[in-house]
Amino acid sequence: NKAAAAREFVKQKDFNDKICFLLDMSLPSGQARFFVFDLKKDSLVNAGLVTHGRCYQDWLEGRKYSNTIGSGCTSLGKYKIGHAYRGRFGLAYKLYGLDKTNNNAYKRYVVLHAHECVPETAVADEICQSDGCPTVSPGFLQYLRQVINASKQPLLLWIYD
C-alpha cells in the first residue's frame, strides 16, 4: 500500500521515481524498519534499524507522535531529504516535512543522522530512542549516503505507523 502511494506521490512531485525510504514505526525498534525500496521493481533493496522519538521522557513506552516544536517526538508523514551537513553527530541530512503532521520538521531540527547506540543488525530488545530524529547506525548511514548522493532528484522519506 505505501509503495503504491509513494509511487504516485513521487510522480506528482517530480521526486526520484526509482528509490524511496519507507520507515514503519509500527514495528519493534530492534527490527529493521527503515526500508530502502525500489519503486520500479516493487522490491526491497536494503533495510536497517531506526530510532523513534522519546518525547523527552527517560524512556518512552510504545509510540507517541507530535509535530510540536520542542516535543522530542517522531512526526509521521512524508519528508524531502535536503542537503548534507556536519552536525553534532557527524554527517546529517536536513529533512523537510511535507505534510501538516510534520511541517515543523525543519524548525524542530529533525534530521537524518547516525548514532553509535543504533546497532548495525537486528536485536531482541528495543534500541535507543532519539529526540525526534530518524537515527540509524553509522554503517547504514554510509550506505544511505551513497543512495542519496546518487540521486539527481529529491528523495522521499516517509515515516508511518
ZAKEZA-533457 format. One record per residue: residue number from 1; residue in one letter; chain; z, x, y of N, C-alpha, C, CB in turn. Coordinates in steps of 0.02 Angstrom, whole numbers, always signed. Atoms other than C-alpha are relative to their C-alpha. Glycine has a CB too. Example, Ala and Ser with C-alpha at 12.3 -4.5 7.8 and 13.67 -1.06 7.14 Angstrom:
// ZAKEZA-533457
+-----+---+---+--------+--------+--------+--------+--------+--------+--------+--------+--------+--------+--------+--------+
!   k ! r ! c !   n_pz !   n_px !   n_py !  ca_pz !  ca_px !  ca_py !   c_pz !   c_px !   c_py !  cb_pz !  cb_px !  cb_py !
+-----+---+---+--------+--------+--------+--------+--------+--------+--------+--------+--------+--------+--------+--------+
!   1 ! A ! A !     +0 !    +45 !    -59 !   +390 !   +615 !   -225 !     +0 !    +45 !    +60 !    +62 !    -50 !     +1 !
!   2 ! S ! A !     -3 !    -42 !    -59 !   +357 !   +684 !    -53 !    +37 !    -39 !    +55 !    -71 !    +20 !    +23 !
+-----+---+---+--------+--------+--------+--------+--------+--------+--------+--------+--------+--------+--------+--------+
END
This chain:
// ZAKEZA-533457
+-----+---+---+--------+--------+--------+--------+--------+--------+--------+--------+--------+--------+--------+--------+
!   k ! r ! c !   n_pz !   n_px !   n_py !  ca_pz !  ca_px !  ca_py !   c_pz !   c_px !   c_py !  cb_pz !  cb_px !  cb_py !
+-----+---+---+--------+--------+--------+--------+--------+--------+--------+--------+--------+--------+--------+--------+
!   1 ! N ! A !     +0 !    +41 !    -61 !     +0 !     +0 !     +0 !     +0 !    +43 !    +63 !    +60 !    -46 !     +0 !
!   2 ! K ! A !     -5 !    -43 !    -59 !    +49 !   +136 !   +125 !    -65 !    +40 !     +9 !    +60 !    +48 !     -5 !
!   3 ! A ! A !    +62 !    -40 !     -5 !   -106 !   +239 !    +84 !    -57 !    -42 !    +30 !    -20 !    +27 !    -69 !
!   4 ! A ! A !    +53 !    +44 !    -27 !   -222 !    +91 !   +119 !    +11 !    -13 !    +74 !     -2 !    -67 !    -39 !
!   5 ! A ! A !    -15 !    +11 !    -70 !   -134 !    +54 !   +283 !    -10 !    +64 !    +41 !    +73 !    -25 !     +8 !
!   6 ! A ! A !    +10 !    -64 !    -34 !   -137 !   +239 !   +329 !    -75 !    +13 !    +10 !    +32 !    +58 !    -40 !
!   7 ! R ! A !    +73 !     -9 !     -6 !   -325 !   +247 !   +294 !    -28 !    -40 !    +58 !    -35 !    -20 !    -66 !
!   8 ! E ! A !    +24 !    +44 !    -53 !   -355 !   +101 !   +411 !    +23 !    +27 !    +69 !    +26 !    -72 !    -10 !
!   9 ! F ! A !    -28 !    -25 !    -63 !   -241 !   +174 !   +546 !    -38 !    +62 !    +24 !    +74 !    +17 !     -9 !
!  10 ! V ! A !    +33 !    -62 !    -21 !   -321 !   +348 !   +547 !    -72 !    -12 !    +22 !     +2 !    +52 !    -56 !
!  11 ! K ! A !    +69 !    +17 !    -19 !   -494 !   +271 !   +556 !     -1 !    -29 !    +71 !    -32 !    -50 !    -50 !
!  12 ! Q ! A !     -3 !    +33 !    -66 !   -447 !   +164 !   +707 !    +20 !    +49 !    +56 !    +49 !    -58 !     -1 !
!  13 ! K ! A !    -28 !    -44 !    -51 !   -356 !   +304 !   +799 !    -33 !    +69 !     +3 !    +73 !     +9 !    -11 !
!  14 ! D ! A !    +35 !    -64 !     +2 !   -476 !   +448 !   +759 !    +46 !    +58 !    -18 !    -33 !    +13 !    +67 !
!  15 ! F ! A !    -43 !    -52 !    +29 !   -343 !   +545 !   +664 !    -37 !    +31 !    -59 !    +69 !    -29 !    -22 !
!  16 ! N ! A !    +27 !    -31 !    +60 !   -379 !   +659 !   +516 !     -4 !    -54 !    -54 !    +43 !    +61 !    -23 !
!  17 ! D ! A !     +9 !    +53 !    +50 !   -453 !   +542 !   +384 !     +2 !    +26 !    -72 !    -65 !    -36 !    +12 !
!  18 ! K ! A !     -4 !    -29 !    +67 !   -429 !   +661 !   +238 !    +71 !     +7 !    -26 !    -33 !    +69 !     +0 !
!  19 ! I ! A !    -69 !    -15 !    +20 !   -243 !   +704 !   +235 !    +49 !    -36 !    +47 !    +13 !    +77 !     +2 !
!  20 ! C ! A !    -56 !    +26 !    -41 !    -84 !   +618 !   +294 !    +65 !    +17 !    -36 !     -7 !    -77 !    +12 !
!  21 ! F ! A !    -67 !    -13 !    +27 !   +103 !   +641 !   +268 !    +37 !    -67 !     -4 !    +39 !    +52 !    +43 !
!  22 ! L ! A !    -37 !    +62 !    +11 !   +200 !   +494 !   +194 !    +70 !    +17 !    -22 !    -36 !    -46 !    -53 !
!  23 ! L ! A !    -70 !    -15 !    +14 !   +391 !   +502 !   +194 !    +36 !    -64 !    -20 !    +34 !    +34 !    +62 !
!  24 ! D ! A !    -31 !    +61 !    +27 !   +477 !   +373 !    +84 !    +76 !     +8 !     -2 !    -26 !    -14 !    -71 !
!  25 ! M ! A !    -72 !     -7 !     -7 !   +659 !   +362 !   +140 !    +39 !    -45 !    -49 !    +21 !    -16 !    +70 !
!  26 ! S ! A !    -36 !    +41 !    +49 !   +700 !   +233 !     +5 !    +19 !    +41 !    -62 !    -44 !    -60 !    -21 !
!  27 ! L ! A !    -14 !    -43 !    +58 !   +702 !   +375 !   -124 !    +62 !    +43 !    +15 !    -61 !    +44 !    -17 !
!  28 ! P ! A !    -57 !    -45 !    -10 !   +856 !   +485 !   -151 !    -23 !    +65 !    +32 !    +35 !    +14 !    -68 !
!  29 ! S ! A !    +20 !    -60 !    -36 !   +854 !   +638 !    -39 !     -6 !    +62 !    -44 !    +49 !    +14 !    +56 !
!  30 ! G ! A !     +7 !    -57 !    +46 !   +871 !   +756 !   -188 !    -66 !     +0 !    -37 !    +56 !     -1 !    -49 !
!  31 ! Q ! A !    +67 !     +5 !    +31 !   +699 !   +698 !   -249 !    -54 !    +12 !    +53 !    -10 !    -69 !    -35 !
!  32 ! A ! A !    +57 !     -6 !    -46 !   +530 !   +737 !   -174 !    -15 !    -68 !    +30 !    -63 !    +30 !    -37 !
!  33 ! R ! A !    +16 !    +63 !    -35 !   +496 !   +603 !    -44 !    -42 !    +12 !    +62 !    +64 !    -37 !    +18 !
!  34 ! F ! A !    +48 !    -18 !    -52 !   +385 !   +695 !    +81 !    -65 !    +14 !    -37 !    +24 !    +63 !    +43 !
!  35 ! F ! A !    +61 !     -3 !    +39 !   +211 !   +666 !    +11 !    -59 !    +21 !    +44 !    -14 !    -67 !    -33 !
!  36 ! V ! A !    +63 !    -19 !    -32 !    +52 !   +756 !    +65 !    -53 !    -37 !    -40 !    -12 !    +80 !     +0 !
!  37 ! F ! A !    +44 !    +46 !    +35 !    -78 !   +626 !    +23 !    -72 !     +9 !    +21 !    +21 !    -72 !    +14 !
!  38 ! D ! A !    +72 !     -5 !    -12 !   -267 !   +645 !     +6 !    -28 !    -71 !     +6 !    -36 !    +40 !    -58 !
!  39 ! L ! A !    +25 !    +68 !    -13 !   -339 !   +487 !    +85 !    -69 !    -12 !    -30 !     -1 !    -13 !    +74 !
!  40 ! K ! A !    +67 !     +8 !    +29 !   -515 !   +519 !    +20 !     +2 !    -10 !    -75 !    -44 !    +62 !    +17 !
!  41 ! K ! A !     -5 !     +3 !    +73 !   -466 !   +546 !   -162 !    +55 !    -48 !    -24 !    +13 !    +69 !    -28 !
!  42 ! D ! A !    -55 !    +45 !    +16 !   -319 !   +424 !   -154 !    +48 !    +33 !    -49 !    -28 !    -67 !    -28 !
!  43 ! S ! A !    -43 !    -37 !    +46 !   -208 !   +555 !   -233 !    +50 !    +43 !    +36 !    -43 !    +43 !    -46 !
!  44 ! L ! A !    -53 !    -42 !    -25 !    -52 !   +656 !   -207 !    -21 !    +73 !     -5 !    +66 !    -12 !    -38 !
!  45 ! V ! A !    +18 !    -70 !     -1 !    -84 !   +837 !   -156 !    +61 !    +44 !    -12 !    -34 !    +18 !    +67 !
!  46 ! N ! A !    -61 !    -39 !     +5 !    +94 !   +901 !   -141 !    +58 !    -45 !    +21 !     -3 !    +65 !    +44 !
!  47 ! A ! A !    -59 !    +39 !    -19 !   +272 !   +839 !   -118 !    +59 !    +48 !     +7 !    +15 !    -55 !    -51 !
!  48 ! G ! A !    -60 !    -41 !    -11 !   +437 !   +909 !    -56 !    +59 !    -43 !    +21 !    -13 !    +53 !    +52 !
!  49 ! L ! A !    -61 !    +34 !    -22 !   +613 !   +865 !     -8 !     +0 !     -5 !    +76 !    +63 !    +38 !    -25 !
!  50 ! V ! A !     -6 !     +9 !    -73 !   +653 !   +799 !   +166 !    +66 !    -36 !    +14 !    -60 !    -40 !    +29 !
!  51 ! T ! A !    -64 !    +30 !    -20 !   +815 !   +754 !   +254 !    -12 !    -67 !    +34 !    +38 !    +47 !    +47 !
!  52 ! H ! A !     +0 !    +57 !    -45 !   +859 !   +593 !   +341 !    +59 !    +10 !    +48 !     +6 !    -69 !    -39 !
!  53 ! G ! A !    -51 !     -8 !    -51 !   +968 !   +574 !   +495 !    +68 !    -26 !    -23 !    -21 !    -37 !    +62 !
!  54 ! R ! A !    -69 !    +18 !    +18 !  +1157 !   +564 !   +477 !    +33 !    -44 !    +53 !    +41 !    +62 !    -10 !
!  55 ! C ! A !    -25 !    +43 !    -54 !  +1178 !   +464 !   +638 !    +65 !    +27 !    +29 !    +10 !    -72 !    -24 !
!  56 ! Y ! A !    -58 !    -36 !    -26 !  +1306 !   +593 !   +696 !    +65 !    -17 !    -36 !     +8 !    -14 !    +73 !
!  57 ! Q ! A !    -60 !     +8 !    +41 !  +1426 !   +549 !   +556 !     +7 !    +65 !    -41 !     -5 !    -63 !    -47 !
!  58 ! D ! A !     -8 !    -58 !    +43 !  +1500 !   +686 !   +447 !    -46 !     -5 !    -60 !    +74 !     +8 !    -23 !
!  59 ! W ! A !    +45 !    +13 !    +56 !  +1406 !   +609 !   +301 !    -18 !    -74 !     +0 !    +32 !    +20 !    -69 !
!  60 ! L ! A !    +23 !    +70 !     -1 !  +1301 !   +450 !   +311 !    -12 !    -24 !    -72 !    -64 !     -7 !    +42 !
!  61 ! E ! A !    +12 !    +32 !    +65 !  +1313 !   +343 !   +154 !    -58 !    -49 !     +9 !    +65 !    -36 !    -28 !
!  62 ! G ! A !    +58 !    +45 !     -5 !  +1149 !   +252 !   +123 !    -47 !    +22 !    +56 !    +22 !    -72 !    +12 !
!  63 ! R ! A !    +48 !    -14 !    -54 !  +1021 !   +241 !   +264 !    +15 !    -45 !    +59 !    -73 !     -9 !    -25 !
!  64 ! K ! A !     -4 !    +38 !    -62 !  +1030 !   +186 !   +444 !    -55 !    +28 !    +45 !    +73 !     +6 !    +34 !
!  65 ! Y ! A !    +56 !    -21 !    -41 !   +885 !   +192 !   +566 !    +11 !    -22 !    +72 !    -66 !    -28 !    -27 !
!  66 ! S ! A !     -6 !    +16 !    -70 !   +879 !   +196 !   +755 !    -51 !    +39 !    +40 !    +72 !    +14 !    +26 !
!  67 ! N ! A !    +46 !    -33 !    -46 !   +761 !   +239 !   +896 !    +36 !    +17 !    +65 !    -60 !    -46 !    +15 !
!  68 ! T ! A !    -40 !    -10 !    -60 !   +902 !   +255 !  +1023 !    +11 !    +74 !    +13 !    +66 !    -36 !     -6 !
!  69 ! I ! A !    -13 !    -69 !    -20 !   +917 !   +419 !  +1118 !    +74 !    +14 !    -12 !    -21 !    +13 !    +74 !
!  70 ! G ! A !    -69 !    -19 !    +14 !  +1074 !   +507 !  +1058 !    +28 !    -29 !    -65 !    +42 !    -21 !    +56 !
!  71 ! S ! A !    -25 !    +33 !    +61 !  +1086 !   +410 !   +893 !     +8 !    +48 !    -59 !    -46 !    -56 !    -20 !
!  72 ! G ! A !     -3 !    -46 !    +58 !  +1056 !   +556 !   +773 !    -26 !    -31 !    -64 !    +70 !    +23 !    -10 !
!  73 ! C ! A !    +26 !    +35 !    +58 !   +969 !   +434 !   +656 !    -75 !    +12 !     -8 !    +14 !    -76 !     +5 !
!  74 ! T ! A !    +72 !     +0 !    +13 !   +798 !   +435 !   +575 !    -30 !    -61 !    +33 !    -15 !     +1 !    -77 !
!  75 ! S ! A !    +38 !    +57 !    -27 !   +669 !   +324 !   +660 !    -59 !    -12 !    -45 !    -23 !    +14 !    +74 !
!  76 ! L ! A !    +56 !    +18 !    +42 !   +547 !   +232 !   +549 !    -63 !     -8 !    +43 !    +14 !    -65 !    -39 !
!  77 ! G ! A !    +62 !    +12 !    -35 !   +364 !   +223 !   +597 !    -50 !    +57 !     -8 !    +12 !    -13 !    +72 !
!  78 ! K ! A !    +54 !    -48 !     +2 !   +204 !   +320 !   +621 !     +9 !    +50 !    +57 !    -69 !    -35 !     +6 !
!  79 ! Y ! A !     -5 !    -54 !    -48 !   +203 !   +487 !   +711 !    -65 !    +39 !     +2 !    +59 !    +47 !    -16 !
!  80 ! K ! A !    +53 !    -50 !     -7 !    +69 !   +602 !   +779 !    +34 !    +68 !     +1 !    -45 !    -12 !    +65 !
!  81 ! I ! A !    -28 !    -68 !     +0 !   +106 !   +784 !   +740 !    -30 !    +38 !    +58 !    -15 !    +36 !    -67 !
!  82 ! G ! A !    +21 !    -36 !    -59 !    +99 !   +883 !   +900 !     -3 !    +75 !    -12 !    +46 !    -15 !    +57 !
!  83 ! H ! A !     +8 !    -73 !     +2 !    +93 !  +1068 !   +940 !    +61 !    +34 !    -31 !    -13 !    +27 !    +69 !
!  84 ! A ! A !    -53 !    -41 !    +29 !   +194 !  +1202 !   +854 !    +35 !    +39 !    +55 !    -29 !    +49 !    -54 !
!  85 ! Y ! A !    -38 !    -42 !    -46 !   +330 !  +1298 !   +944 !    +56 !    +34 !    -40 !    +28 !    -41 !    +60 !
!  86 ! R ! A !    -58 !    -33 !    +30 !   +477 !  +1413 !   +905 !    +62 !    -31 !    +31 !     -2 !    +78 !    +11 !
!  87 ! G ! A !    -61 !    +32 !    -25 !   +641 !  +1319 !   +919 !    +62 !    +30 !    -32 !     -3 !    -74 !    -14 !
!  88 ! R ! A !    -65 !    -21 !    +26 !   +821 !  +1333 !   +866 !     -2 !    +17 !    -74 !    +52 !    -54 !    +12 !
!  89 ! F ! A !     +6 !    -11 !    +72 !   +770 !  +1326 !   +683 !    -64 !    +36 !    -19 !     +3 !    -67 !    -37 !
!  90 ! G ! A !    +62 !    -35 !    +13 !   +613 !  +1432 !   +698 !    -61 !    -45 !    +13 !     -2 !    +26 !    -72 !
!  91 ! L ! A !    +61 !    +40 !     -8 !   +441 !  +1355 !   +677 !    +16 !    -75 !     -2 !    -52 !    +17 !    -54 !
!  92 ! A ! A !    -10 !    +72 !     -3 !   +440 !  +1171 !   +726 !    -63 !    -32 !    +30 !    +63 !    -19 !    +41 !
!  93 ! Y ! A !    +57 !    +38 !    -27 !   +312 !  +1036 !   +769 !    +27 !    -60 !    +38 !    -48 !    -23 !    -56 !
!  94 ! K ! A !    -17 !    +59 !    -39 !   +332 !   +909 !   +908 !    -26 !    -62 !    -36 !    -30 !     +5 !    +72 !
!  95 ! L ! A !    +21 !    +63 !    +29 !   +322 !   +729 !   +848 !     -2 !    -53 !    +54 !    +48 !    -22 !    -58 !
!  96 ! Y ! A !     +9 !    +54 !    -48 !   +257 !   +584 !   +950 !     +2 !    -66 !    -38 !    -68 !     +8 !    +39 !
!  97 ! G ! A !     -6 !    +65 !    +32 !   +316 !   +412 !   +894 !    -52 !    -48 !    +26 !    +70 !    -29 !    +11 !
!  98 ! L ! A !    +56 !    +44 !    -18 !   +175 !   +286 !   +892 !    +17 !    -75 !     -6 !    -59 !    +15 !    -43 !
!  99 ! D ! A !    -21 !    +69 !     +9 !   +274 !   +126 !   +857 !    +60 !    -14 !    +44 !    +16 !    -15 !    -75 !
! 100 ! K ! A !    -59 !    +17 !    -41 !   +409 !    +31 !   +951 !    +64 !    +22 !    -35 !     +2 !    -75 !    +14 !
! 101 ! T ! A !    -59 !    -21 !    +38 !   +529 !    +86 !   +813 !    +13 !    +75 !     +5 !     -8 !    -19 !    -73 !
! 102 ! N ! A !     -9 !    -73 !     -5 !   +504 !   +272 !   +852 !    -29 !    +30 !    +64 !    -32 !    +34 !    -60 !
! 103 ! N ! A !    +34 !    -25 !    -60 !   +426 !   +285 !  +1026 !    +45 !    +44 !    +45 !    -24 !    -58 !    +41 !
! 104 ! N ! A !    -44 !    -46 !    -36 !   +578 !   +384 !  +1089 !     +4 !    +68 !    -34 !    +69 !    -30 !     +7 !
! 105 ! A ! A !     -5 !    -62 !    +40 !   +549 !   +525 !   +963 !     -6 !    +62 !    +43 !    -53 !     +1 !    -54 !
! 106 ! Y ! A !     +9 !    -59 !    -41 !   +486 !   +649 !  +1091 !    +61 !    +11 !    +46 !    -64 !     -6 !    +43 !
! 107 ! K ! A !    -58 !     -5 !    -44 !   +629 !   +612 !  +1212 !    +63 !    +17 !    -39 !    +11 !    -66 !    +38 !
! 108 ! R ! A !    -57 !    -13 !    +43 !   +752 !   +623 !  +1066 !     -3 !    +70 !    -31 !     +5 !    -53 !    -55 !
! 109 ! Y ! A !    +10 !    -67 !    +29 !   +685 !   +796 !  +1017 !     -3 !     -5 !    -77 !    +57 !    +48 !    +21 !
! 110 ! V ! A !    +11 !     +6 !    +73 !   +641 !   +731 !   +843 !    -63 !    +39 !    -15 !     -8 !    -77 !    -22 !
! 111 ! V ! A !    +54 !    -45 !    +17 !   +532 !   +868 !   +769 !     -1 !    +13 !    -75 !     +6 !    +66 !    +40 !
! 112 ! L ! A !     +6 !    -21 !    +70 !   +468 !   +926 !   +601 !    +18 !    +74 !     -2 !    -73 !    -13 !    -28 !
! 113 ! H ! A !    -20 !    -70 !     +5 !   +558 !  +1087 !   +555 !    +31 !    +12 !    -68 !    +50 !    +19 !    +56 !
! 114 ! A ! A !    -31 !    -19 !    +64 !   +637 !  +1181 !   +410 !    +73 !    +20 !    +12 !    -38 !    +57 !    -33 !
! 115 ! H ! A !    -69 !    -25 !     -1 !   +817 !  +1224 !   +369 !    +16 !    +23 !    -71 !    +51 !    -54 !    +25 !
! 116 ! E ! A !    -16 !    -28 !    +66 !   +887 !  +1330 !   +228 !    +44 !    -46 !    -43 !    +33 !    +66 !     +8 !
! 117 ! C ! A !    -42 !    +46 !    +40 !  +1003 !  +1187 !   +175 !    -43 !    -46 !    -43 !    +45 !    -42 !    +46 !
! 118 ! V ! A !    +45 !    +42 !    +40 !   +850 !  +1096 !   +105 !    -27 !    +41 !    -58 !    -59 !    -30 !    +44 !
! 119 ! P ! A !    +24 !    -38 !    +58 !   +812 !  +1155 !    -73 !    -77 !     -3 !     -6 !    +31 !    -27 !    -65 !
! 120 ! E ! A !    +73 !     -3 !    +12 !   +636 !  +1205 !   -124 !    -22 !    -48 !    -55 !    -21 !    +72 !    -18 !
! 121 ! T ! A !    +17 !    +45 !    +56 !   +642 !  +1095 !   -280 !    +53 !    -55 !     -5 !     -6 !    +39 !    -67 !
! 122 ! A ! A !    -44 !    +57 !     +9 !   +722 !   +931 !   -331 !    +68 !    +19 !    -28 !    -33 !    -52 !    -46 !
! 123 ! V ! A !    -69 !    -10 !    +23 !   +910 !   +924 !   -361 !    +30 !    -67 !    -20 !    +43 !    +35 !    +55 !
! 124 ! A ! A !    -31 !    +62 !    +24 !  +1025 !   +797 !   -443 !    +37 !    -37 !    +55 !    +49 !    +16 !    -57 !
! 125 ! D ! A !    -40 !    +31 !    -53 !  +1130 !   +765 !   -287 !    -41 !    -11 !    +63 !    +61 !    +42 !    +16 !
! 126 ! E ! A !    +31 !     +7 !    -65 !  +1088 !   +712 !   -111 !     +0 !    +68 !    +35 !    +38 !    -54 !    +44 !
! 127 ! I ! A !     +3 !    -63 !    -37 !  +1037 !   +854 !     +5 !    +32 !     -9 !    +69 !    -74 !    +24 !     +7 !
! 128 ! C ! A !    -28 !     +2 !    -67 !  +1098 !   +896 !   +180 !    -35 !    -54 !    +42 !     -7 !    +69 !    +34 !
! 129 ! Q ! A !    +27 !    +51 !    -45 !  +1067 !   +774 !   +322 !    -13 !    +32 !    +68 !    +48 !    -60 !     +6 !
! 130 ! S ! A !    +20 !    -27 !    -65 !   +989 !   +803 !   +493 !    +28 !    -44 !    +56 !    -77 !     +5 !     +6 !
! 131 ! D ! A !    -18 !    +41 !    -57 !  +1018 !   +736 !   +667 !    -59 !    -44 !    +21 !    +23 !    +45 !    +59 !
! 132 ! G ! A !    +56 !    +45 !    -12 !   +863 !   +628 !   +651 !    -67 !    +30 !    -14 !     +2 !    -24 !    +70 !
! 133 ! C ! A !    +63 !    -33 !    +13 !   +729 !   +757 !   +617 !    -18 !     -2 !    -74 !     +2 !    +72 !    +24 !
! 134 ! P ! A !    +22 !    -11 !    +69 !   +624 !   +758 !   +458 !     +0 !    +75 !    -12 !    -71 !    -33 !    -14 !
! 135 ! T ! A !    -10 !    -71 !    +12 !   +684 !   +928 !   +398 !    -17 !    +17 !    -72 !    +73 !    +21 !    +17 !
! 136 ! V ! A !    +24 !    -19 !    +67 !   +604 !  +1016 !   +249 !    +25 !    +70 !    -16 !    -77 !     -4 !     -4 !
! 137 ! S ! A !    -18 !    -68 !    +20 !   +633 !  +1177 !   +153 !    -46 !    +50 !    +35 !     -5 !     +8 !    -77 !
! 138 ! P ! A !    +42 !    -51 !    -32 !   +569 !  +1340 !   +229 !    -68 !    +11 !    -36 !    +37 !    +66 !     +2 !
! 139 ! G ! A !    +63 !    -10 !    +36 !   +439 !  +1362 !    +91 !    -48 !    -58 !     +8 !    +14 !    +10 !    -74 !
! 140 ! F ! A !    +43 !    +59 !     -8 !   +374 !  +1184 !   +107 !    -29 !     -2 !    +70 !    +40 !    -65 !    -15 !
! 141 ! L ! A !    +27 !     -2 !    -68 !   +357 !  +1204 !   +296 !    -57 !    +49 !     +5 !    +55 !    +17 !    +50 !
! 142 ! Q ! A !    +55 !    -48 !     -2 !   +249 !  +1358 !   +268 !    -63 !    -31 !    -31 !    +19 !    +64 !    -37 !
! 143 ! Y ! A !    +57 !    +36 !    +29 !   +137 !  +1252 !   +156 !    -28 !    -51 !    +50 !    +20 !    -35 !    -67 !
! 144 ! L ! A !    +21 !    +51 !    -49 !   +133 !  +1111 !   +285 !    -35 !    +32 !    +59 !    +60 !    -41 !    +23 !
! 145 ! R ! A !    +31 !    -36 !    -56 !    +90 !  +1237 !   +421 !    -74 !    +12 !    -13 !    +36 !    +66 !    +13 !
! 146 ! Q ! A !    +71 !    -12 !    +17 !    -71 !  +1281 !   +330 !    -40 !    -64 !     +5 !     -5 !    +30 !    -71 !
! 147 ! V ! A !    +35 !    +65 !     -3 !   -118 !  +1097 !   +314 !    -10 !    -22 !    +72 !    +40 !    -55 !    -39 !
! 148 ! I ! A !     +3 !    +21 !    -70 !    -78 !  +1060 !   +496 !    -49 !    +44 !    +38 !    +70 !     +4 !    +33 !
! 149 ! N ! A !    +44 !    -46 !    -36 !   -168 !  +1215 !   +561 !    -73 !     -8 !    -19 !    +21 !    +72 !    -12 !
! 150 ! A ! A !    +69 !    +10 !    +23 !   -323 !  +1174 !   +458 !    -32 !    -64 !    +28 !     -3 !     -1 !    -76 !
! 151 ! S ! A !    +26 !    +65 !    -23 !   -339 !  +1001 !   +536 !    -26 !     +5 !    +71 !    +55 !    -53 !     -3 !
! 152 ! K ! A !    +30 !     +0 !    -66 !   -456 !   +982 !   +683 !    +18 !    -63 !    +39 !    -76 !     +7 !     -6 !
! 153 ! Q ! A !    -20 !    +63 !    -30 !   -394 !   +805 !   +717 !    +75 !     -9 !     -8 !    -38 !    -60 !    -31 !
! 154 ! P ! A !    -72 !    +13 !     +8 !   -217 !   +738 !   +740 !    +16 !    -23 !    -72 !    +24 !    -52 !    +50 !
! 155 ! L ! A !    -23 !    +20 !    +67 !   -119 !   +714 !   +578 !    +53 !    -55 !     +7 !    +29 !    +61 !    -38 !
! 156 ! L ! A !    -48 !    +54 !     +4 !    -21 !   +558 !   +535 !    +59 !    +20 !    -44 !    -33 !    -65 !    -27 !
! 157 ! L ! A !    -62 !     -6 !    +39 !   +160 !   +575 !   +478 !    +33 !    -69 !     +5 !    +47 !    +58 !    +26 !
! 158 ! W ! A !    -26 !    +69 !     +0 !   +230 !   +405 !   +426 !    +65 !     -2 !    -39 !    -52 !    -49 !    -31 !
! 159 ! I ! A !    -65 !     +7 !    +32 !   +415 !   +379 !   +390 !    +13 !    -74 !    -11 !    +57 !    +32 !    +44 !
! 160 ! Y ! A !    -13 !    +71 !    +17 !   +455 !   +217 !   +299 !    +56 !     -4 !    -51 !    -65 !    -33 !    -27 !
! 161 ! D ! A !    -54 !    +13 !    +47 !   +588 !   +138 !   +191 !    -23 !    -52 !    -51 !    +64 !    -23 !    +37 !
+-----+---+---+--------+--------+--------+--------+--------+--------+--------+--------+--------+--------+--------+--------+
END
